[in-house]
Amino acid sequence: MTAIADLALIGNCTIGALIDPRGNIVWSCFPRFDGDPTFCSLLREDDQLGIFSVEIADFARAEQNYLENTAILVTRLHDQHGGCIEITDFAPRFGQYGRMFRPMTLVRRLKRLGGSPRLTLRVRPVFGYGTGHPDITWGSHHIRYVMPDLTLRLTTNASITAVLGETPFFLEDSVTLILGPDETVPQGAEEVGRRFLDETTQYWREWVRFLGIPYEWQAAVIRAAITLKLNAYDDTGAIVAAMTTSLPEAAGSGRNWDYRFCWLRDGYFVVNALNRVGATRSMERYLSYIINIAADANGKPLQPVYRIDGRADLEERIEPALPGYRGMGPVRIGNQAYKQVQHDVYGSAILAATHIFFDQRLTRRGDEGLFRRLEPLGELAAHNFDQPDAGIWELRGSARVHTFSSVMCWAGCDRLARIAAHLGLDDRVDYWRGHADRMHRVILARAWNTSRNAFVSTFDGDAMDASLLLLAELGFLDAADPHFVTTVAAVEQDLLHGDYIFRYVEEDDFGEPQNAFLVCTFWYINALAAIGRRDEARALFEKLLASRNRHGLLAEHIDPESGELWGNFVQTYSMVGLINSAIRLSMRWDQAF
């Protein structure tokens, strides 16, 4: 049975795929991240359908790694007789004819490295979330998988008979399989696959070459940056929270959500991370996406989450044909959180857009017209900052005035004042600074708990939640402020379990949380560094790096006892946390030599 911790991600910002340690594609949606999972054996116990597998007879062992500084995965399968094959998996991405070539295509190149390996190829796409099987037609060098809304074509120099019949064959030299749109491949599969591999390798290494990375933990930051890039949908600029749906937060918890959408809150954190490593093009694309979302809202309340095409409807349903990861259903499609009231989204949108006004690297710069389009979001923030909502953790059964939501609303108004000053709009500076100062005073009075000597998760409450660790990073408090220092101590007292910070420990709709939400521990690391406990922060950061899977990737949650990864994968929040902490903690380049 596939474990989350065993998976690797490939993609090209149009589609993505998860591959297990034996080189089997166990998850991939077509024609885009939030599409129908054509390969979905990750959510099936039997693994017999929805899989694209390469099986070596008399299997002995496997090795797997990314090509350095790329999103290209190499798997080596050994048999018991000295035979070995190498599988190179990738989705093509490179510049061509003055634009980015990123087709809805997966390429698999199989090469014999030694011995007489005997292989079986199983290409078993499905549709309708595991309920339907495509009609199949074929020609001399291709197989067509015809589904109601999509036809995929597998072009290959392997025996079509062997693929259709799943009959074993000896790999004499090499075989290429190109799965993509129902279009004729103009050259032989081998030649096309080789060219695509060379061009895609060059693209990724050039992209990495221009990243701004810290001196320490370079490989970890590079892998995290590539992963964030893979979760960005180029066509619209949206950034998904993860590639998957319904990987549970903990065993049998029922906390199974669809994360193949764009949360405005997550997007703000991703934009900050991309800015810090200099990946400005992805950042610009996301900023265009969020500005279009705000324009479409036209002064009406924003949703916390949208589809990657910007559409608002994410009606949630359960797909009974898929039993779920390790049989732990339900499998949910869509996300009912889109109907929730989450007031922090106004601050998230404004904070993300703030980059456009101040970052001189960007092609498009903010002007008064854009500022005026952001002001209605500020009005909503000022009006709602002290009103109940579902909060950052999207509680489904209750609504309270959450401190984080209030602080994000304050941050939105604060940034509007700063933007107005930058643009020389003195009257708007006074207006938005007045709102921000008023909100700041209210939050100080209502969110501070004297008996706990700390800020707490809700107005007039007494419980802690991990988002309070962001008060200094958002600029609401100075890191040296004793109020922040004692709040960090209170979070430690209530939420630190072993080496990990829980997001909260109160019972919610599904009982008490069982596993730690990984990004919260990165927030804790940053807070420790900010208040002068740098050695502790570095030691804990090293422990978190050791929690990554063999490929340097993180899921959403982790079991604090066993270290097993849980939740949707790869989680952008977690990879953002890694980047931010590494940059904060690393020694400077000029100190290293």
N, C-alpha and C positions, 0 to 999 in steps of 0.2 A: 504494500500500500504506500502510495506516494506521501511524503511528509512535506509540509510547507518549507521546512528548512533545507530541503534537497533541491529546490527549484532554482532555475536560472531564467532570466528575462532577455529576450531579443525583441527587436522592433525597429521601426523607421519613422515614427510619428504619424503614421496612418493606421497601422495595425501593430499588434504585439502578440507574443506567444511565450508561454511558460513551458520549459523543457525539464524533464526529470533526469536523474543521474545516468540512465541508460540511453539517453538521447531520444526519448519519446516526447512528442508534442502532446501535452495533456490539457492545454487550455489555449484557445485562440478564437477571437471573435471576428467575424467578417460582416460588413465591409469596413468596420471601424471599431474602436475600443468598446463602445456600448452596443454593438450589434449582437446578432444571434451567435452563441458559441458553437461554431462549427466543430471544434474539438473541445470536448468538455468532460473527458474521462476523469479529471480531477474531482468532479462532483458525482462520479458514479462508482459504486463499490466494485462492480464486476470488471471495469476497465476494458470491456469488449467492444464498446462503441464510442464514437467521438474521440478517436485516437489516430495519430499518425506515428507509427512506430517502425523502428529498425531493429530487428532481432537477430542476434548472432547465435548460431547453433553451438551447443555445449558451452554456454557462457561461463567465463571464469571471473572476470573483474572488469571494472570500468574506471576511467579517469576523465576528468572534465575541467576545463578552464576557459576563461575568455582570452582571446587574443589581446595582448596588452594594449590598453588605451583605445579599445573598440567595444562595440556592442555585438561582436561576433563570437559565437560559442563553438568550442572544439570539444568533441567527445571521442574518446578512444575506447573501443570495445575489444576485449581479448577473449579468445576461446581457450579451451583446455589443451589444445594441441599446438600452441604457438602462433595461431592465426591472430591477426589484429587488423581492425579497420579504424579509420578516422572519419567522423561525421563533422562537417563544418556547416553550422546553421546561422542564417542571418536573413534580415529583410533589407533589400537594396535601398540605399540612400546615398545620393551623390549629385553634384551639379552637372546639368546637361542642357545644352541649348539655352543657356542663360537663366535657367530656373532649376529648382530642386526636384530631382526625380525620386519619388518615394511611392512606388506603386503598391497596390494591395496584393503583395506577393511575398511568399516565403521561399527561400532557396535552401536546398539540402544537398551538399556535395559529399559523396561517399568515396573513400579512397582506400585501397588495400595497402597496408603497411608491411605485412609479412604473413607467411604461411598460406593456408588455403581456407580462408574464412567463408562460411556458408551463411547466407542471409535470407531472411523473410521480411518483406515489406508489407505493412498493413496500413492502408489508407482508408479510413472509415469515417468520413464526415457525416454529420447529422444536421438537422434543422429543426426549428420549432422547439428549441430548448430540450432536445433529446427525444422528441416524439416522432420525427419523420426521417426517412431515409431517401437520399436523392436517387433520381433515375440516372442511369449510367450509360453513356455512349463512348465510343473510342475510335481512334484512327490509327495510323501507322506509328505515331510517336506521341500520342496524347490520349488522355482520358478526360471526359467531361462529366462533372457531377452537377446534375441539373436539379435545382431546388426552386420553390415557388418564387422567391424574390431575388435569387442570385444563382449564377452558374459559375463554378470554378473549373479551371482547366489545369490538369497536371501534364506538363510537358517533360519528357524524359528520354534518355538514351538507354534506360533499362528495358528489359523485356516487358512489353505491355501485358502479355499473357501471364508472366510471373506476378505482376502487380495485381491484376484482376483476380487471379486465382489464389493469391497469397501462397504461392509455391516457392520452396527454397531454391536458391541458386548460388553458385560459387562466384564470388566477386573476383574477377581476373585483374582488373586495373582500377577503374573509377566509374562512378555513375552520378549523374546530376538529376535532381528532381526540382522542378520549378512549378509551384502551385500559386496560381493567381487568377486574374480576370480571364474571361473566355475570349482570348485574343491569340492569334497565331504568333508564335515566337519566330522572328525573322531568320534566325540562324540556328545551328544545332544547340541542343541543351548544354552540352559540355562547354562550347565556346562562350555562350551567353553567361553561364554560371561562373566561369573563370573571370570574365570581364567584370561582371557585377561584383564579385568578391574583391578584385583588385581595386576597383573604384570605391567601394564601400569602406574598405580598410583605409584607403587614403583619406576619405572624407572624415572618418572619426578621428584619425590621428592628427589631422589638421585642426579639427574642432578643439581637441584637447590641448593642442599646442598653444592656443590663444587664451586658455583659461588662466585666471589669476588664482593661484592656490597657495596655501600656507607651506612653510618649509617642512614641518612635521606632518606625518600621516598623509603624504601626498597620494599614495595609491588608493587609500580609503576615500579621500575627497573626490578624486577623479572618477571612481566607480559610482559614487553617489551623484555626482553631477551628470554623468551619462544617463543614469537611471531617471533622474528628474527630466532630462531631455526626452527620454523615451515615453514618458507619461504626458507629454505635451502634444496635443493634436494640432498639427501644423495648419490645417485648413482653416480653423477658426481661432486658434490661439488658446483654446481651453486646456486646462490642466486637470487630469482626473486624479482622484484621491488614491486610486489603485486600479490595477488591471482586472480585478476579480470581483465576483459577487459571492456572498454567503459563506466565506471561510470564517468559521465561528471564532469569537473572541476568546472562548474557553471551551473545553470539552463539554458537550451537551448543554451549553448555556442558553441556546435559542437566540443568542445575540448575533444573528446572521444578517448582514446588510449588504446591499448592492452599492459598491463604491466607484462604479464606472462613470461618475459624473463629476462636475466641477463645483466644488464648494467655494464660495467667495472668500471665506475665512482662510481655508487652506491655501488658496491662490495667493493671498497676501503674503503668507509666510514663504511660499515658494518663490515669489518675486523677489523678496528680500535676499534669499539664498542665491538666486541666479545673479542678482546684482553684485553680490559679494565675490562671486567667482568670475564675473565679467561676461556671462552668457547673455549679452544684451538683446540678441535677436529673439530668443525665446521670451525674454521679458517683454519686449515690445509687442510681440504677438498677443501675449496674455493681456497686456494693458489695453490693446484695441478691443479684445473680447469684452473686458469688463466695462469699458466706456460704452460699447454698444448695448450691453445689458442695462446700464444706468439710463441711457437715452431712451430705450424702449419702455422703461418703467415710467418715465415722464412724470416724476414726482410722486408716484405711488410706491407703497412699501415694496422693498426688495425681498425676494426669497433667499433662503440661505444657500440653495443649491439649484443648479440648472443643468440641462443636457449640454453636451459638448457642442451642439449647434446653436445653443442659446435659447432653445425652447423651454417653456416653463413647466410642462406637464410631465411629472415623473410618477404617475399613479402606480402604487405598489401592488404586486400580486405574488402568489406562491405558485411555483412550477412543480407539480407533483411527480412528473416523469424523472426528475433528477433527485436522487435520494440524499445528496449532499456529501460534503467532505467526510470520509470515514462513516458515511451513513448518518451524519449529524445534520439533519435538515432543521428547518425548512430552507429551501432555496428561494430567495426573494429576487424579483425582478422589478426595477423601479425603487424609489425611496420616498416613503411618506413624509420624511423630514421636509420636503419641499413645501408642505402646507403649514409648517411650524412658524411661530413668531420667534425670531432670533434677532434681537436688536443690534447685536455686534456687527451685523453685515454692513451697516452704513459706514461704520468706521473702517471696516476691512476694505470696502470699495474705495473710500477716499484715500486711505493710507497707501494702497497699491497705486492709485493714480498720481499720488504726490511725486513719484519718481519722474513723471513726464515733465514736471516743471523745474526740476533741479538737476537732473542728470544730463550733462552736456554731450554725452556720447550718443544719445538717442537721435534718430533721424527726425522724428516728429516731436516737437516741443510744445509744452502746454502754453496756452494763451488765455486771454480773458474770456473768450467764447467757451472754452472747455471749463474754466473755473465757474462760469455761470451755470453750466450743466451739472456741476457737482453740488452746487449750493442747495438744491432741493433735498439731496441726501443729508446734508448738514441740518436742514430744518427737521427732517424726520428723526435724526439723532438727538437733536436738542429737545424735541417733543417727547421722545420715548425712553430717554436714558434712565428714568426712574419708574418705568412701567414693567410689569411682570412679563417674562418670556420663558422659553424652554431652555435657554442657556447654551453655552458652548458644547455641552455634552448631550444636547438634544434629548432631554428627558421627555418621555412620551406621556407621563401620567400626572405631571404637575407643572405649574407656572409660578415663578417667583421673580423678584427683582435681583438679578444676578450681578455681582460686582464686576465680573469681567465684561459683561455686555455694557454696563454703565461706563466703564473705563474706555472701552472701544468707542462708544458714542462721544465721550469727551475728546478722545484722540482725533476723531474725525473733525470736530469743531476747531480743535487746536491747530490741526494741519491746514484747515481752510484759512485761519488767521495768518499762518505763516506764508501760505501761497499768496494771499492778498497783499501781504507786505512785499513779497518778491515782485509782484506785478505793479506795485505802487498804488494800490487801491485803498487809500487810507480809511475811507468810510467803512469799507468791508472788514478791514483789520479790526476796527473798534467794535463792529457788530459781532464778529465771530469770537474775538477775544473776550467780549462780555459774556457770551454764552458759555465759552469754555471755563472761564473763572467761576461762574455761577454753578456749573455742573461739578467742578472740582470741589467746591465747598460742600455741596450736598453729599457727594460720595465720601469725603473725609468724615462727615458727621454720621452717615448712616451705615457705612460699611466697616467702620472701625469698631472692634469689640474690646472694651476696656478690660474686662475680666480676663480675656485671652491675650491681651496686649498684642493684638494682631488684626490685620484685615481679614475678613471672613468671606465666605463664598456668596452670601446673600445679604441684602440690607436687613439690619436688625437680627441677624442670625448668629450662630456660634460654630458652624461647621467650616472645615477647610476644603479647598479644592486646588488642584495643581496650577490652574491658570493664574492664581495670585502670584506665582513666581515671575510673571511677566510684567509686573507693575513698574519695575525700573526700566526694563527694555522698551516699554511703550512710552516712557518719559513721564508717567504720572507721578512717580517719586524718584528722587535721586537715590542711587545705589547706596550712598553713605548715610541716608536718612535712617535713624534708629527704628522708625516704623517699618521700614522694609526689612531690616535685619531681624527684627523680632517676628515678622511675618514668615520669613524663611524658616526660622526656628520652629514656629508652630506647624508649618507644613511638614517639616521633618518629623515632628512628634507624632502627627496623626497619619501621615501618608507614606512614610518610608518603610518598606518591607524588604529587609535584606539590602540589596544594592539598588532597588528600584522604587520609584515614586508612583503610587496609584493616583489616578485622576481624582477620585473621591472614594470614600469607604461607606457612605450611606447606602442603605437599601434603595433600589429604584424599582422600576416596573418588572425587572427580571431577578430581583434579589440583590445580594451583595456582589460587587465585582470580584472575580477570582484571579484575574491576571492584571499585570501592570501595562498601562498604555505607554509605549516606549518613548514617545516624544517628551512626555512629562519629566523623565529622568534627564534628558538633555536640557530641558528648561532649568532643572535643579542644578545641573553642572554649571550652566551659565550664571545662575544666581550666586552660587558659591564663589565663582571667580570674581563676580562683581563686588562682593562684600569682603574680598580679601582672603578667601580660603582657597587659594589657587592650587596648592599642593593636593588638597582633598579632591578638588575638581579634576585635576589631571589623572589622579589615580582611578577615580570613578569612570572617567572617559575611557581609559584603557580597558576597564572591565566591560563597558558597553561595546567597544569595538570587538571584544572577544565573543560577544553575543551574536554577531552577524553570522550568516551562513557561510559556507565555503567560498561563495562568490562575492562576499562583501555586501550582501543585501539584508534588509530587515523587513519584517512584517509589522503589523500594527501593535500587537500585544506580545508579552512574554510571560511565561510561568516563572514566578520569582524563585520557586524551589528547584525545578528541573532545568530551567533555561530554555525550554521548548518554545519555539515561535508559534504564535497563533494570530488569527485575524487575516484580513485581506492583504494581498501581497502583489507587488512590492508597494509598501506604504510610503507615499511621498512625504508625509509629515515626518516620518522617522528618518528618512534620508536628508531632509532639510535640517533636522536637529543635529545630525552628524556633521554636516558642513558647517553650520553656525558655531558649534562647539569647537571644532578643529581650528577654525580661523581665530576664535577668541583665545584659545589656549596655546597655540603654537608659538614657539620663539620666532622672532623676526628673522628674515633672511639675512639682514646685516649683522645679526648676532651669531650666525651659524658658522662663520668662517674667521 
